[in-house]
Amino acid sequence: MTNTQNNETDIIILGCGPAGMTAALAAHEAGASVTIIERFDRVGGTGAISGGVIWVADNPRQRAAGMSDSREEALAYFKALDHGDLVDETLEAFVDNGPDALAFLEGAGAMKVALLDGYPDYYLDRPGAKPEGGRALDHDLFALGELGEWADKITAIEEPKPMMLRETPLGGGTGIVPPEELGRRMANQERGFGQAMIGRLLKACLDRGIEPVLEVETKRLIRENGRITGIEGTRGGEPFRMTARNGVIITTGGFEWDEDKRQTFLRGPMDAPASPPTARGDGLTLAMENGAKLGNMTQGWWAPTLVTPDAPWPGGEQRAQPVLIERTVPHSIMVNGKAERFCNEAANYSALAGAFHQFDPQTYDYPNLPAWLVFDADYVERYPIGPRLPGQPVPDWVVKAETLEELAEKIGVPADALSATVERFNGFAKTGEDLDFERGTSAYDHFYGDRSREGTHVTLGPVAKAPFYAVEIRMGLLGTNGGARTDGAARILGHDGEPIAGLYGAGNAIACPTGGIYAGAGGTLGPALTFGYLAGRTAARANG
């Protein structure tokens, strides 16, 4: 039902990520013709390099497993975390429609998910939280061969993920798959994580004749008689124009790779995003040019990150990855420039941004940046550091020293302070009680810890065996989550609070329905897929 020859369609979708492809499928199934426009030569965006986890309360997998959840519990959970950035209409739209969006995608053959067993919500002291998990969903393996020539057009597909997240330590598994099974998967091009998510969504679109149009840079939205009716831009250096009878859906992702927008909007330092460099805020610019009301602009899906200088993006841009297991397992601590611990290292990554964004008015500086992950030989033997797995050589970008004093000199922190900090922490590791930051006391701390150990020792272990190591921890994010405000039907609002006719949005291009709250694993993709679903359905019903 895609019509690119005549450059006319019912609905144009800008961005071929999870939200965009979900919107395309929802609109198509509602009877509309759809064209997906992608600026770059790859599809999937941030979703393709992500873990692919989806957070939705009272979801179909929970129900099938007989797990208890409800609308009321989900709303209570969010409200207990609210610091003034939630909007009832959009929050309720996410909670109410999330289960239907997932059921729709499963029914359309665009998703095949399973429970991440035991993965808890992130804020277990709040009403409505689920310590036993159930709201976080993982993808089954998908064979990329089903995509034909499109298999090579997924972002970072050259870096295969032949395991399901739930099989890895990131999802509570062992990380061990029998070699013969791993070989079978590689031979069959079977992938998990976000690669499986994007693969299935793309296959469902292609099966319906929705073939993304790549390398189109949209310069402006066409507006006639107050209504968005199409786009203008370039493709391969040539003018490109397309008319949309029902309107345009913006799903182009966040703006963290646009230096001007980042400086203008984001609070606190952020210099190492974990997303691909395609997140430039193009859709945000288009929405702003058409009078969109903005929301949540200072927020992001925050995460401490680790820069891997020996593995940049293909264009040479700095590449970073979230630091999850590395700061949680035993034999490691995180210190600031004073060589002092400043947080529970095992806390959830989104909330941990608060520690990095702490500002000292006396020094007029951020005292916890730079930060260093300090670990020892026991750690190196047992645990990963970035892409390096146990047993592999330690990368050159990791600082190494035979003594703590030498390590302190190399990373530029006070030697006496580092020794004292390590000595104090080692005492906590011995007793199993972190008197400073209560590390190891929550279910979340345990999820990423070393489960071969008992109690708080899943995350508490001494930093005592030479040689010693350190690597800089940066402030990063998985993506921004501010943008154009929408109503509960995913219609983008103008400054007067009324919908801009013919303009819709979903994903990181809009003000997230959950505000700045990262409820649990998959807290970005749950709202993105739900509002993609809503945007597609709403646009399909619109009058051209």
N, C-alpha and C positions, 0 to 999 in steps of 0.2 A: 504493500500500500504506500510505499515511498515513491514520490514523484519528484526526481531531481532534474529530469530533462526539461520539464516545463517551468521549473523553479517555482512551483506552487504546491502547497500542501495545507492540511488543516492546522497542524501544530508543528512548530519548530522547537526543538530542544537544543539548547546550547550546553555542551559538555557531555562526554560519553563516559561517565563514571557510574557508580552504583545508583545514585539518585536519578541521573538522567536516563539510564536504561530502564529503571523501574517505572519512571514517568512514561516512557515510550510504550512499554508493555500495557500499562494501565489505560492509556489513551487508545491504543490500538484495539484492545479488547472491548472498549466502550464504543467502537465503531468509527474512530477518527483515523485519518491518514497522518503519518508521522514522519518527520525527517530529523535525524540527530546530526548536529553540526559539531565537529571537534576541531579546535584550533591546531592541535599538534598531530604528529604522524603516528601516535600510539593512542590506545584507549585504556581506560581503567583508572588513570590518575593515581591519587593517594590510595584509593581502595585496592588497587592491584598490588601494592607493596605492603599493605596492612596485614594484620592477623586475620582480618575478615570477620571477627566476632561481632555478633549482633545482640544488643540488649533490648529486650521487649518484655514488659510485665504481662503476666497471664497469657503467655504465648501458647501456640498449639502444641509444642513439644512438652511444655509443662503439663498441660491438660491431659495429654496422652499418658504421661507418667503418673498421673494422679496427684500431682503436687499442688498445694493450695496457694492461690494468689488471687488478687482482686484489684479492681479499679481503685477502690477506696484505700487499700494498702499502698499502692503505687503513688497515688496523689499525696497521701500522708508523708511518705518518704521524701518526695521532692519538696513539699512545703516545709518539712523540718530542716531542710538544707538551704532554704531560700534566704538570700541576702538582698532582696529587692530587685532581682533581675528576671523574675518569672512573670509571664503573662498568662493568666488563667486560660484564655481561649485557646492559645496554641499548645500549652501544656496538656490540656484536656484532650485536644485533638490528637496529639501523639499517643497518649495513654489509651484513648478509646479506639483508635484506628490501627495501632501497631499490630495487634493480633490478626486483624483482617488483612493487613498488607502482607504479612508473612504467609497467611493461608493462600492469598491470591498468588503470590510468587511461587509457592510450592505447587499449587494447582496448575500453573502455567508452565511448569517444568523449568523454571528459572532459578530454583533454589532447592537444595537438599541439605537439611541441617539436622544436628543432634545436640542434645544437652552437653554442656561442658560440666561434667560431673563435679559437684562440690565447689564450683567457683563462686565465692560469696560476693554479695554487693559490697561496695567500698566503705560504707559508713554504717557499721553494724550497731552503733549505739542509738540510731535514729528509728522512730516508729516506722513500720512498714518494710524495713530492710529484711533481706532473706539470707541469713548466714549459711543456709544449706545450698544456696545457689538456685539455679533453674531459669533465671532470666537471661543468662548469657548462652548464646548458641554458636556452635562451630559447624563448619562445612565438611561434608563428605568429599572424598576425592573426585576430581573431574578429569577426564581424558581430553587433553588439548587437541588431539587428532580430530575430534568431532568438529573443530572450527575450520579445518582446511587451511587456506592461506591466511586466515585471520589470526591463527595461533601465534604468528610472529609479530602481531601488531598490538600486543598487550604490554603495558609498561613493565620494564625490568624482567621480562619473561626469560631472559638469558640466565637468570639466577633461579634455578628450579627449586620448588618447595614440594618434594615428593612425600610429605607427611601431613597428616591432619594435625591441627594445633593440639588437639586433645591427646595426641600421642607424644608430644614434646613436653619438656619441663614448663614451658610457657602456659600450657593448658592442663598441667597436673599429671602428665605422663612421665614415662621413664626416658624418652628420647631414643629408645632402642627398638629398631625394626630389624627382623632377620635379614641378612644380606641378600638372600635369594628373593625375598619379597620386595626389598628396596630395588633390586635390579629389575624385577618385573615391572614395577611402577615406572621406573625411568624409561624402560623400553617401550612402555605403553603411553608415555607422556602424561602420567597421572599426577595431578597437582592438588595441594591443599591450600590452606590459608586464603588470603585475598585473591590469589590466582584462581582458585576453584570458584569463588564467588563471581568474579568478573567473567570467567569462562562460561559458566552456566547462564548468566544474564545475557551475555553476547550471543550465545547459541540460541536462546529463546527469541532474541530480536531477529537474528538472521533467518530463523525458521519461519518468521512471519513477514519476511521481505523487508525488514527494517535494517538497512545497511548504512552504517555511519558514513558521513561525508567528511573526509579528513582534510586537514591543513587549510581550513577556512578561518581567516581572521575577521571576526565581526567588528566592524568599525562603529556602526551605530544601529539603533533600532528604528525602524520606520514607524512613524506615528501619524495617523490620519483621523481627523475629526475626534481627537482625544483618545484614540484606541491604538494599541500596538498591533501592527498588521504585517510585520516582517522584519528582515534584516538586510543590511548592506555591508559589504566588506570586500575582501580579496581572497582569491584562491590561486596559488602559484603565480602571484604577481598580477593576475588579471582581475578585473572587477567581478564581483559576485553579488547577486541580489536574489532574494527569495521571499515570496509572499506567503503569509500564514493567515488563513481565513479565521481561525479561532484564537490565535495568539502565539506568544513565545514563552517558553519555560526556561528559566536560568538555573543551571545546575553546574556552574563552572568551578566550584571549589573555593578555597579560601584565598587570602591575599598575602600570606606570610613571606612570599618571595618577591614582593614588590617593596622596594626600600622606602619609597615615599609613603605609601599607605601604612607600612609597619611603623615608621617613625611618627606618623600622624595619629594613629589610633591606639596601638598596643600599650598597655601599662607595663612598666618594669622592663628590664633587659631581656632580650631574646635574640641570640645570635647563631643558633644551631638547630634549625628546623629539621625534623625527621621526614618530612614530606618531600616528594619530588619537586624539582624547580618549575613545574607547570602551574603551581598555585600562585598566580600573579594578580588575582583580583579583577580579571577582565569583566566578569559579570557584574561585579560590584560597581565598576565604572559605568557600565551601561545603565544599571538601575538608578544610580545617582543622577546621571544625565537626564533621566526621565522623571525626576522628582520623587524618588522613593524615600520613604521614611526609614531611618536606620535604627538599629538596636544592637546592644551587646558588643559594641565595637572594641572595647578594651580587653575582651576576653579571648582565650584560646584554649585548645585542648592541650594543656601544659604537660610537659614531661622532661625530666632531666635526660640529657642525651650525651652520647659519646661520639666524637668526630673520628672517622676512620680515614686518615689522610692518604692511605695507600689504595683507597677504593672510592674515588670521586664519582659523581654522576658523569654520564657520557660526554656532556658538554663542558666538563671540567669544574662544575660547581661543587662546593664543599658538600660532603655527604655525612649525615649523622644518623644514629639509630637510638631508640629509647633504651634507657638503662633500667632493667627490671630485676632480673635474677642477680646480676653482678653486685648490687648493693644490699641484697637481702640475705644471701647465703653466708655461712660462718666464715671467720678468718678475714673479715673486711670491715672497715669503717670509712666514713666520709668526714673530711675535715675541711675547714676554711683556711684563709690566709694566715690566721693566728694559730693554726694547727689544732683547732678545737672542734669537737663534734658540735653540730648545731641542729640536729633533728633525729627522729627515728628513721634510720636509713631505709627500713623496710616498709615505710608508709606508702600508700597508693600514690602513683606518679603525678596525677593531676593536682591533688591537694598539696603535694610536696613543693609545688611552685611557690607557695607562700613563704617557705623558708628561704628560697633563693631571692625572692623579691623583697625581703625585709630590708628596710632602709634605716640607716643610722644618721640622725640629724646632726650629731656631734662631728662626725667625720665627713658628712655629706657624701656618703658612699653606700654601696651594697656590700656589707661585711662578709657575706657568704659566697661571694664570687670574686676570684675564682675558687672553685672547690676541687677537692682531690679525693678520689677513691684510693685508699691505701690498703694493701693486702699482702699476704706472705706466701711462702713456698707451699704450705698446705693447701691454700686456696688454688694456686696454679695447678697443683696436682689433681684437684678434684673438680674445679668449676670453670665455666667459660668466662671470657672477657671479650665482649663484642663478638665478632665473627670467629674468634679463636676458640677452639674446643679443647677440653682437657687432653693432654698428651701431645698437643701440637706446639711448635715453637712460639714463644711469646713475641708479639710484633715489636718492631723497633720503636714504635711510637709510645710504648709503655716504658716508663722510667724504672730502672733497676738499680739496686744498691745492696751491698753486703750488710750494712747496718742502718738503723733508723736515723742516726745522725747524718750519715752520708746521703740518705734519701731526702732528709729535710733540706740539706744544702742544695741538692739538685732541683727541688721543686720550689725553693725559695720561701720556706716557712721556718719558724724558730725551732731549732733542734730540741731544746729543753722542753718546750711545750708539746712537741709531737711525742716525745718519749713519755711525758707525764700523761698525755691523753691516752696513749696506747696502754700504759700500765693500769690506768683506771678502768678502761674498757675490759682489759683482760681479767680484772677482778670480777667484773660483772659476768663475763663469760664463764668464769669458774663457778660462781654461785647460781647462775641461771636467772639473774634478776638485774635488768638494766635500770638503775635508780635514776638515771638522768632523763631517758626518753621512752622507757617502757617498751623497748624493741622486743618483739616476739610474743606480745601478749594478745594480739588480735588474730582472728581467723585469716584475715588478709595477709598478715605477716607470715603465717604458716604456709599459705598456698604456694608462695615462691621460694620457701626455704628448703632446706635439705631434709626431706621426709624420712630419710634413713635414721634420723635422730629423734629424740623424744623432747616434748615440752618446748620451752623457749630455746633450747639448744638447736632447734631446726634453723635458727638464724644467729644465735650467739655462739661464737667460737673465737679463741684468742688469736691475736695477730702477733705471733711469737717466733716463727721459724724462718730463719734467713735462707735465701735472700729475700729482700722486701721490694715491693713494687708500688707504683702510683701511676694513675692516669687522670687527666683533667676531666671533670664532669661539667658540662655546659648547660645553660638554660635553653631549652628548646620547646617544641610543641609538635603535636601530630597534625595540627591544622588550626587555623583561626575558626571561630564559630560565631562571628558577628557579621551582619550584613543587612540586607533589606528586610524590613518588617513585613510579615504576612499575617493574614487572618487564619482562622482554623481550617480554611479550605485551600490554603497555599496560594492565595491571591496576594500579590505584592501591593502594599499600601502606599499611598501618597502622604505628603505632610499633613493633609487634612484628615487622615485616618480612613479615607475611603479607598477602595481598590482601584488601582490603575488598570483600566479596561484592557484586557488582552495580555496581561503580564503576570507571570506566576514564578514561583521559586522553590527550591529544595536544596538540601545538603549544606555544605559549609558556605555557600553563597548567600544564605539568608541568616537572620538572627535566629539562633537555635531555639527550638521550642522548650528546651530544658535550661535555657539561660546558660550560665557558666557551670552548671552542675554536671559532673561526670559521674553518673549514678553507679556504674560498674563497667566491667569489661564489655566493649561494644557500645558504649554510651554515645559514640559519634554516629555509628552506622544505623542504629535503631531509628533515631529521628530522621536521618537522611532518607532511608528507604520508605518510611511511613509518609513523609511529606512528598517524596517523589510519586508515590501511589496516589496521594490526594491531588497533587498538581495535575497529573495525567487525567484523572477522572473529572476534575473540575473543568479543565480546559476542553475536554471532549464534549462537555455539555454546553459550552459557551456558544453564543450566537456570533457568527462571523460578520 
